[in-house]
Amino acid sequence: MRVLQRETLKEIGLVFTICLISFLFLLLVGRLLQMRNLFVGQGLSLMDLGRLFLYLSPFFLLLLLPVACMTSVFLTFLRMATDQELVALRAAGIGLRGFLPAPVLFCALAALLAYATAFWGISWGIDNFRSTLLDLVRSKAKIVIRPGVFNTDFPGLTIYARQVSPDTEQLENIFVNDSTDQGLSSTLIAPEGRISTDHGQGLIYLSLHNGTMYRQDKNGLSILGFESYNVRLDLEKILGGYTLDSKRPMEMSWAELGRILATIDQGEEDRSVLRNQVVRERQKRLALPLACLILGLFSVPLAFLFQGLRRQFGLVLAMFCFLLYYTLFSAGISLSETGIISPYISFWIPNAVFTVLTAAGFVIVRRERGFRITDWVLHLFRLWARPKTTAGATPHV
């Protein structure tokens, strides 16, 4: 029995790894194509791209872990059923319970990994992605601001620095004309400054020190002195239209979502829209990891019913089943967004439906009342393709 569980776990793990890497690669390549304007012109090396993709991976793992888990269990048991291993093992006295420890253990471990991704992994990846991207853009900004040249690459800003030190990021004898506010023009002159970043807000500033501001509006000219003044650099042009604003709920950790929810509940402002977003995100991160266990166990009786199906068709069938699950999940999201059903219910409908289907499948297989759906379909096809004889004609023998 231990040999059976060990070999089953080994095969499930191998198929799971192949599926997860393949799905993740396809999603990351698709994401790269969507963000091509962000990367073009940044001078990124393969190492930089690898780091950025590594940090984006947890964001996709929450969705990919359930489908990879279901596919690996289904293909493993489908292979065993097609090779008559399941029939031989059951003939040797191993009941349905004897097959379950390996997939249950594997699916439980996958669910724990998915919960770790949901609670901490997503936020870790997004924070590092934003930080790395900001550092790359800051390096790009240092290249853009060249000494002795009036720079207009940032919308609404004209920047001039007599000297720029690439090592210390220090700028000297700086002139800035700021016309980002309509009806207001500001000219800033400072002996020194530097490019600084705010990783929390996803912003890059040109920090000026000990300078003077000349502000022109409809009321006249005003002159102000300052010890420190930050000029926000618009990153949209450098990033090809991509912006790094404050983190959205889907990019936060579980603890951050909890703090926001507590702040909203204690405050007097009506922030129901943000509260609903946070509640939906928390329910999604609770429901999706559990799908690893539910969909993985759903695959076991499904493989028994589809004995004889080729593995390439089995992969298509697994994708179809997950598409059905995700369709129900998307419908639950839409129903919760419109307020028709509470997110505490709508996000759990797919898990409930597939739990019932899993239980029904196990009952059918355990009572040995199941039939091989592939044989049934082939039988119907043969009946349809059988030559029809006309009335009164003698059939050919």
C-alpha positions as CSV (number, residue, x, y, z in Angstrom):
1,M,0.0,0.0,0.0
2,R,2.8,2.4,0.8
3,V,4.4,1.7,-2.6
4,L,1.1,2.5,-4.3
5,Q,0.8,5.8,-2.4
6,R,4.4,6.8,-3.0
7,E,4.3,6.1,-6.7
8,T,0.9,7.8,-7.1
9,L,2.2,10.9,-5.3
10,K,5.3,10.9,-7.4
11,E,3.3,10.8,-10.7
12,I,0.8,13.4,-9.5
13,G,3.7,15.7,-8.5
14,L,5.5,15.3,-11.8
15,V,2.3,16.1,-13.8
16,F,1.5,18.9,-11.5
17,T,4.9,20.5,-12.0
18,I,4.7,20.3,-15.7
19,C,1.2,21.7,-15.8
20,L,1.9,24.5,-13.4
21,I,5.1,25.6,-15.2
22,S,3.3,25.4,-18.6
23,F,0.3,27.4,-17.5
24,L,2.4,30.0,-15.7
25,F,4.7,30.5,-18.7
26,L,1.7,31.0,-21.0
27,L,0.1,33.6,-18.6
28,L,3.4,35.4,-18.1
29,V,4.0,35.6,-21.8
30,G,0.5,37.0,-22.3
31,R,1.1,39.5,-19.5
32,L,4.4,40.5,-21.2
33,L,2.6,41.2,-24.5
34,Q,0.0,43.4,-22.6
35,M,2.8,45.3,-20.9
36,R,5.2,45.5,-23.9
37,N,4.9,49.3,-23.9
38,L,6.1,49.3,-20.3
39,F,9.3,47.3,-21.0
40,V,10.2,48.8,-24.4
41,G,12.9,51.5,-24.1
42,Q,13.7,50.6,-20.5
43,G,16.9,48.7,-21.4
44,L,16.0,45.7,-19.3
45,S,18.3,42.8,-19.2
46,L,17.1,39.2,-19.1
47,M,17.9,39.1,-15.4
48,D,15.6,42.1,-14.8
49,L,12.8,40.5,-16.8
50,G,13.3,37.3,-14.9
51,R,13.0,39.1,-11.6
52,L,9.9,41.0,-12.7
53,F,8.2,37.8,-13.8
54,L,9.2,36.0,-10.6
55,Y,7.5,38.8,-8.6
56,L,4.4,38.6,-10.9
57,S,4.1,34.8,-10.4
58,P,2.2,34.8,-7.1
59,F,-0.5,36.9,-8.5
60,F,-1.3,34.2,-11.1
61,L,-0.6,31.2,-8.8
62,L,-3.8,31.7,-6.9
63,L,-5.8,30.9,-10.0
64,L,-3.3,28.4,-11.5
65,L,-2.9,26.1,-8.5
66,P,-6.4,24.7,-8.5
67,V,-6.4,24.0,-12.3
68,A,-3.0,22.4,-12.1
69,C,-4.0,20.3,-9.1
70,M,-7.2,19.1,-10.8
71,T,-5.4,18.4,-14.1
72,S,-2.5,16.4,-12.5
73,V,-4.8,14.2,-10.4
74,F,-7.2,13.6,-13.3
75,L,-4.4,12.7,-15.8
76,T,-2.7,10.4,-13.3
77,F,-5.8,8.4,-12.5
78,L,-6.9,8.5,-16.2
79,R,-3.5,6.9,-17.1
80,M,-3.9,4.3,-14.5
81,A,-7.5,3.5,-15.6
82,T,-6.5,3.4,-19.3
83,D,-3.6,1.0,-18.5
84,Q,-6.0,-1.2,-16.5
85,E,-4.0,-0.6,-13.3
86,L,-7.1,0.5,-11.4
87,V,-8.9,-2.7,-12.5
88,A,-6.0,-4.8,-11.4
89,L,-5.7,-3.1,-8.1
90,R,-9.4,-3.3,-7.3
91,A,-9.3,-7.0,-8.3
92,A,-6.5,-7.4,-5.8
93,G,-8.8,-6.2,-3.0
94,I,-7.9,-2.5,-2.9
95,G,-11.1,-0.5,-2.5
96,L,-11.8,3.1,-3.4
97,R,-10.4,4.2,-0.1
98,G,-7.1,2.7,-0.9
99,F,-6.6,5.2,-3.8
100,L,-7.5,8.3,-1.8
101,P,-4.6,9.0,0.6
102,A,-2.2,10.1,-2.1
103,P,-4.5,12.6,-3.9
104,V,-6.0,13.9,-0.6
105,L,-2.5,14.5,0.8
106,F,-1.3,16.2,-2.4
107,C,-4.4,18.4,-2.8
108,A,-4.2,19.4,0.9
109,L,-0.6,20.5,0.4
110,A,-1.5,22.4,-2.7
111,A,-4.3,24.1,-0.8
112,L,-1.9,25.2,1.9
113,L,0.4,26.6,-0.7
114,A,-2.5,28.4,-2.3
115,Y,-3.5,29.9,1.1
116,A,0.1,31.0,1.7
117,T,0.1,32.7,-1.7
118,A,-3.3,34.3,-1.0
119,F,-2.3,35.6,2.5
120,W,1.3,36.7,1.9
121,G,2.6,35.8,-1.6
122,I,0.6,38.2,-3.7
123,S,1.5,41.2,-1.6
124,W,5.2,40.1,-1.5
125,G,5.3,39.8,-5.3
126,I,3.5,43.0,-6.0
127,D,5.6,45.0,-3.5
128,N,8.8,43.7,-5.0
129,F,7.6,44.2,-8.6
130,R,6.7,47.9,-7.9
131,S,10.0,48.5,-6.0
132,T,12.1,46.9,-8.8
133,L,10.2,48.8,-11.5
134,L,10.6,52.1,-9.6
135,D,14.4,51.5,-9.3
136,L,14.6,50.8,-13.0
137,V,12.6,53.9,-13.8
138,R,14.7,56.0,-11.5
139,S,17.8,54.8,-13.4
140,K,16.0,55.7,-16.6
141,A,15.1,59.2,-15.2
142,K,18.8,59.8,-14.4
143,I,19.6,59.0,-18.0
144,V,16.8,61.3,-19.3
145,I,17.9,64.3,-17.2
146,R,21.2,65.1,-18.9
147,P,23.5,67.9,-17.7
148,G,23.2,71.2,-19.6
149,V,20.1,70.2,-21.5
150,F,16.5,71.4,-21.1
151,N,14.5,68.2,-20.7
152,T,10.8,68.1,-21.6
153,D,10.3,64.3,-21.4
154,F,8.0,64.7,-18.3
155,P,4.6,66.2,-19.3
156,G,4.2,69.7,-18.0
157,L,7.7,70.0,-16.8
158,T,10.9,71.6,-18.2
159,I,14.0,70.5,-16.2
160,Y,17.5,71.8,-16.5
161,A,20.5,70.9,-14.4
162,R,24.0,72.2,-15.0
163,Q,25.6,69.1,-13.4
164,V,24.3,65.6,-12.9
165,S,26.2,63.0,-10.9
166,P,25.2,59.4,-12.0
167,D,26.8,57.8,-9.0
168,T,25.3,59.9,-6.2
169,E,22.1,60.9,-8.1
170,Q,22.9,64.5,-7.1
171,L,21.9,67.4,-9.3
172,E,23.3,70.9,-9.1
173,N,22.1,74.3,-10.3
174,I,18.6,73.2,-11.1
175,F,15.9,75.1,-13.0
176,V,12.4,73.7,-13.2
177,N,9.4,75.2,-15.0
178,D,6.1,73.5,-13.8
179,S,3.0,74.1,-15.8
180,T,1.1,70.9,-14.7
181,D,-1.6,73.0,-13.0
182,Q,-3.9,74.9,-15.4
183,G,-3.8,78.7,-14.8
184,L,-0.8,78.4,-12.6
185,S,2.9,78.5,-13.7
186,S,5.7,77.9,-11.3
187,T,9.5,78.3,-11.8
188,L,11.8,76.8,-9.2
189,I,15.5,77.4,-8.9
190,A,17.7,75.5,-6.5
191,P,21.4,75.0,-6.0
192,E,21.0,71.2,-5.4
193,G,18.6,68.4,-5.6
194,R,18.3,64.6,-6.2
195,I,15.9,62.0,-7.6
196,S,14.1,60.1,-4.9
197,T,11.4,57.4,-4.8
198,D,8.4,56.6,-2.6
199,H,7.9,52.9,-3.0
200,G,4.8,52.9,-0.9
201,Q,2.9,55.3,-3.2
202,G,4.8,54.3,-6.4
203,L,6.1,57.8,-7.1
204,I,9.3,59.4,-8.1
205,Y,10.2,62.9,-7.1
206,L,12.8,65.5,-8.0
207,S,13.6,66.8,-4.5
208,L,15.0,70.3,-4.4
209,H,16.7,71.9,-1.5
210,N,17.3,75.5,-0.3
211,G,15.7,77.1,-3.4
212,T,13.3,79.8,-4.6
213,M,9.9,79.4,-6.2
214,Y,8.4,82.0,-8.6
215,R,4.7,81.4,-8.9
216,Q,2.6,83.2,-11.5
217,D,-1.2,83.2,-11.4
218,K,-4.0,85.5,-12.3
219,N,-3.4,87.6,-9.2
220,G,0.2,88.3,-10.0
221,L,3.7,87.0,-9.2
222,S,4.7,85.6,-5.8
223,I,8.1,84.6,-4.6
224,L,8.6,81.9,-2.0
225,G,11.7,80.4,-0.5
226,F,11.9,76.8,0.6
227,E,14.2,74.4,2.4
228,S,12.8,71.3,0.6
229,Y,10.4,70.9,-2.2
230,N,9.3,67.8,-4.1
231,V,8.4,67.9,-7.8
232,R,6.5,64.9,-8.8
233,L,7.7,63.3,-12.0
234,D,4.9,61.8,-14.2
235,L,5.9,58.3,-15.0
236,E,3.2,57.6,-17.5
237,K,5.2,58.6,-20.5
238,I,8.3,56.7,-19.4
239,L,6.3,53.6,-18.6
240,G,4.4,53.6,-21.8
241,G,1.1,54.6,-20.3
242,Y,1.5,52.3,-17.2
243,T,1.0,53.9,-13.8
244,L,2.1,52.9,-10.3
245,D,-0.6,54.3,-8.1
246,S,-1.5,53.2,-4.6
247,K,-2.0,49.5,-4.2
248,R,-5.4,48.1,-5.1
249,P,-7.2,45.5,-2.8
250,M,-6.2,42.7,-5.2
251,E,-2.5,43.6,-4.6
252,M,-2.7,43.7,-0.8
253,S,-1.8,41.1,1.8
254,W,-4.5,39.6,4.0
255,A,-3.4,41.8,7.0
256,E,-3.6,45.0,4.9
257,L,-7.1,44.1,3.8
258,G,-8.1,43.5,7.4
259,R,-6.6,46.9,8.5
260,I,-8.5,48.7,5.7
261,L,-11.7,46.9,6.6
262,A,-11.3,47.8,10.3
263,T,-10.6,51.5,9.4
264,I,-13.6,51.7,7.2
265,D,-15.9,50.2,9.9
266,Q,-14.6,52.6,12.5
267,G,-14.8,55.7,10.3
268,E,-17.8,57.9,9.7
269,E,-17.3,58.3,5.9
270,D,-19.4,56.3,3.5
271,R,-16.9,54.2,1.8
272,S,-19.2,51.3,0.9
273,V,-17.6,50.8,-2.5
274,L,-14.1,50.2,-1.1
275,R,-15.5,48.1,1.6
276,N,-17.3,45.8,-0.8
277,Q,-14.1,45.5,-2.9
278,V,-12.2,44.4,0.2
279,V,-14.8,42.0,1.3
280,R,-14.9,40.4,-2.2
281,E,-11.2,40.1,-2.3
282,R,-11.0,38.4,1.1
283,Q,-13.7,35.9,0.2
284,K,-12.0,35.2,-3.1
285,R,-8.7,34.4,-1.3
286,L,-10.6,32.0,1.1
287,A,-12.6,30.2,-1.6
288,L,-10.0,29.7,-4.4
289,P,-7.4,27.8,-2.4
290,L,-10.0,25.4,-1.1
291,A,-10.7,24.6,-4.8
292,C,-7.4,22.8,-4.9
293,L,-8.8,20.1,-2.6
294,I,-12.3,20.0,-4.1
295,L,-11.3,20.0,-7.8
296,G,-8.5,17.5,-7.1
297,L,-10.9,15.0,-5.4
298,F,-13.5,15.7,-8.2
299,S,-11.0,14.4,-10.7
300,V,-10.7,10.9,-9.1
301,P,-14.3,9.6,-9.9
302,L,-14.1,11.6,-13.2
303,A,-11.1,9.5,-14.2
304,F,-13.0,6.3,-13.4
305,L,-15.9,7.3,-15.5
306,F,-13.7,8.3,-18.5
307,Q,-11.5,5.2,-18.7
308,G,-10.0,4.7,-22.1
309,L,-9.9,8.4,-22.9
310,R,-6.6,9.5,-24.4
311,R,-4.5,11.8,-22.3
312,Q,-4.7,14.7,-24.8
313,F,-8.5,14.5,-24.7
314,G,-8.3,14.2,-20.9
315,L,-6.4,17.5,-20.8
316,V,-9.2,19.1,-22.8
317,L,-11.8,17.6,-20.5
318,A,-10.0,18.9,-17.4
319,M,-9.8,22.4,-19.0
320,F,-13.5,22.2,-19.7
321,C,-14.3,21.3,-16.1
322,F,-12.2,24.1,-14.7
323,L,-13.8,26.5,-17.2
324,L,-17.1,25.4,-15.8
325,Y,-15.9,26.1,-12.3
326,Y,-14.4,29.5,-13.2
327,T,-17.6,30.4,-15.1
328,L,-19.6,29.8,-11.9
329,F,-16.9,31.7,-9.9
330,S,-17.1,34.7,-12.3
331,A,-20.9,34.6,-12.1
332,G,-20.5,34.8,-8.3
333,I,-18.2,37.8,-8.6
334,S,-20.8,39.6,-10.9
335,L,-23.7,38.8,-8.5
336,S,-21.7,40.1,-5.5
337,E,-20.7,43.3,-7.4
338,T,-24.3,44.1,-8.3
339,G,-25.5,43.3,-4.7
340,I,-27.8,40.6,-5.8
341,I,-26.1,38.0,-3.6
342,S,-23.8,38.6,-0.6
343,P,-20.1,37.8,-1.4
344,Y,-20.1,35.6,1.7
345,I,-22.4,33.3,-0.4
346,S,-21.7,33.9,-4.0
347,F,-18.0,33.1,-3.9
348,W,-18.7,29.7,-2.3
349,I,-21.3,28.5,-4.8
350,P,-18.8,26.9,-7.2
351,N,-17.1,25.0,-4.3
352,A,-20.5,23.8,-3.1
353,V,-21.6,22.7,-6.6
354,F,-18.4,20.7,-7.2
355,T,-18.5,19.2,-3.7
356,V,-21.9,17.8,-4.5
357,L,-20.7,16.5,-7.9
358,T,-17.6,14.9,-6.2
359,A,-19.7,13.2,-3.6
360,A,-22.1,11.9,-6.3
361,G,-19.2,10.6,-8.3
362,F,-17.7,8.7,-5.4
363,V,-21.0,7.1,-4.6
364,I,-21.4,5.9,-8.2
365,V,-17.8,4.5,-8.4
366,R,-18.0,2.9,-4.9
367,R,-21.2,1.1,-5.7
368,E,-19.7,0.0,-9.0
369,R,-22.8,1.2,-10.8
370,G,-20.7,3.5,-13.0
371,F,-20.2,3.0,-16.7
372,R,-17.4,4.1,-18.9
373,I,-18.7,7.2,-20.6
374,T,-16.2,6.8,-23.4
375,D,-17.6,3.3,-24.2
376,W,-21.1,4.7,-24.0
377,V,-20.3,7.5,-26.5
378,L,-18.6,5.0,-28.8
379,H,-21.6,2.7,-28.7
380,L,-23.9,5.5,-29.7
381,F,-21.6,6.5,-32.5
382,R,-21.5,2.9,-33.8
383,L,-25.3,2.7,-33.7
384,W,-25.6,6.0,-35.6
385,A,-23.0,4.9,-38.2
386,R,-24.5,1.4,-38.7
387,P,-25.8,1.0,-42.3
388,K,-29.5,1.3,-42.5
389,T,-31.5,-1.4,-44.5
390,T,-34.6,-0.4,-46.5
391,A,-37.9,-2.1,-45.8
392,G,-38.3,-5.5,-47.5
393,A,-34.6,-5.7,-48.4
394,T,-32.6,-8.7,-47.4
395,P,-29.7,-7.8,-45.3
396,H,-26.3,-8.8,-46.7
397,V,-24.7,-11.7,-44.7
